[in-house]
Amino acid sequence: MSAPPPTARRARRLGWPQRVFSQVLLMQLAIATGVTVLAIAQSTAAQPQITESLLSTAPAPTGPVQTAAERIRRATGAEYIVVMDRRGVRWSHTDTDQIGKVVSTDPSDALAGRNVMEIDSGTLGRSARGKVPLRDGTDHIVGAVSVGIAYDSVRARLLAAIPGLFAYAGGALAVGALAAYLISRRLQRQTHDLAFSDISALLTEREAMLHGIREGVVALDRTGRIRLLNDEAQRLLGLGPDAAGRPLDAVLGEGRTADVLAGRVVGNDLLTVQGTRVLLANRMPTDDGGAVATLRDRTELEHLGRELDSTRGLIDALRAQDHEHANRMHTLLGLLELDMREDAMEYVTEVVGVHRATAEQVTEKVHDPLLAALLVGKATVAAERGVALRMAPGTLLPDRLVDPRGLVTVVGNLVDNALDAAAGADGALIEVGLRAEGRTVVLRVRDSGPGVPPGQRESIFTEGWSTKELPAHGKRGLGLALVRRLAERQGGGVTVDGAADGGAEFTVVLPEALAVQDMTDPEMTEREMTEPKTGTAGEAQ
């Protein structure tokens, strides 16, 4: 085996192009060609009959090694396939005259067990060649296989493929441009043709607006999960920022507030009670199946409404007393002018006794001053309208109310409704019963009006439901709804049934409406500890 001539080794150094495109193209060409020649060489070396023939026959132009190598060369399109033994002697070649001669390039790397890829010059000119070791069945190296592809042929094929590559690249670019255009159009529709800077500004403004307004905003997705909860909504609902992303029902639990926000109760300006707050809710669906609900705090407004109702009731009572006082003065003046002094004295005594009896009857049975004052005032207004208001037998309410104003609202609304129902009929009557059962307060208000039909006994507690004509402010049907909300807020409830005389009887149960009784309190009256706590409004029927 002879060493390759120095000129052959120097021939491997090719001129390196200066342009980046040419360099990249040449690198791609070298990689593709190297992989190809190595694959052909490895496939040839893997043929067991070639190894057997190399060990058992002599090199010959018509030998089995030459025949197998030529068959593979024609099938793969290689320029040559040379099979050599460990001495470098050719056993196959495209030029049969070279068979039996030593190869012109150094095969030592392949005979040492290494794969070789190179561009070199040989007997057939410059070529891209790959060399791999040839092993026998025991994995010993018995020779090598060298495969070459003409360098000019590879270059010509690559140049011929460039138009196709450009066409493919152009097609891919066109498809990519079309896809980018379609995506941009969709994004443009979804973002309403806003630039990225505009979207960023809108997001900043939205965050500032949502967390700055004094109205609660709750955004829900199509599955009922909370997407957005501003600061005011967190305050009104008693939730934290971690409520975002959780289901609405899991956060609020069962109740009217969850039903209103989830859309299970529909309508405008829906009244709901959450904790100690009275809220007004509106809900608007969104295009993606979700919804945005707004919440307004009506707690202070309801408080002012109660104060207004109390003031109005006081004014009505004063007006009624003034009217009644004027009639009594006229009657007294007439008796005096007729010189009926004894009759005048009896009349004055009777009038004073009636008023005193009414006030004493209420204060003896209702020890809370605020509630007692309300009932005395309502009795005066009722008397002016021709309706008798009396306390039911067995009524007794100690002065231990936890929320006197709340009970005043409940009693005031029920008495007003009863007064409207009973007024105008002969023998009109309202009976109010209050009793304590431990810490629970049971309230019953019975009237002699037409009553509530069985089919409407649940509807009357719905916001906006009313049989009365709408007032100037356009709102009715909140009184009984608020009674139910206040009762439910304390864990109780309200029901309506028919009275024995054909009227209506409302029953309100308020658990834990009374503070814990202190038996050591010196101000506790003897009556509060000794009078029976049984008896209902129904006993007077």
Summary of the structure (lengths in Angstrom):
residues: 541
radius of gyration: 52.3
end to end distance: 133.5
largest distance: 168.8
contacts: 1583
relative contact order: 0.06
helix: 49%
strand: 20%
